Amino acid sequence: MEDDRTGYAGALEELQAILAELEGEAVDVDVLATRVARADELLTLCRERLEAARVQVEKVVAAAEDA
């Protein structure tokens, strides 16, 4: 992954830019594979961040229920 410090919002923004680029009429075939690979990395990052947030929320809810 290019930048492990990319946050969820930044990754989502970059994904949207890649999607817009790929939907355009002037898609450069020479960079297509690179952009799709980057999108895959960003999707993985987003999934990981969402899963980490889900786990954290579950911990907070469990702690609140025990209180």
N, C-alpha and C positions, 0 to 999 in steps of 0.2 A: 504494500500500500504506500502511496506516495507520502502521505503525511498523517501519522497516527494521531496528531493533535487536532485534526479536523473534527469539529463538533457536529452534532446532528443537524443543526440548522445550516451550517456551512455545506455539509454533504448534500443535504436536500436541495440547496440552492444550486450547487454544481450539477447535480443530477438533472434539475430542470433546464439548466443551460445546455447540457449534453442532449437532452431530449429535443429541445428546440432546434439545435444544430442538426440532429439526425432527421428531423421532420422537414427541414428546409429542402428546397429544390436543388441546391448547390452542394450536396453532400460530397465531400472529397473522399473518394474510395481509398486513397492512400492512408488516410487517418481513421477510417471507419473502425477497423479492428482495435486500434489503440483507444478510441473513445468508448467503444463497447466494453473493453476490458476495464477501463477506469470506472465506468458505470457499475460494473459488477462489483468492484472493490467498494464503491460508495454504498451500494445496496447492502453489502455484508456489514459494513460499519454501522449503517442505520439499524439493521436488525440487531446487532450486538448491543447498541446503545439502548434500543427499546427493551430488549430482554433484561438488561441491567436495571433499567428503570422499573420494570415490572417486579423484579425481585426485591428491589428497595421498597416499593410501595407495599408489597406483601409483608415485609418485615415490620413496617410502620403500623400497618393494620393489625398484625398479630400482637404487637406490643401494646397497642391501644386497647385491644380486646382483653388483654391480660391485666390491664391496669384497673 
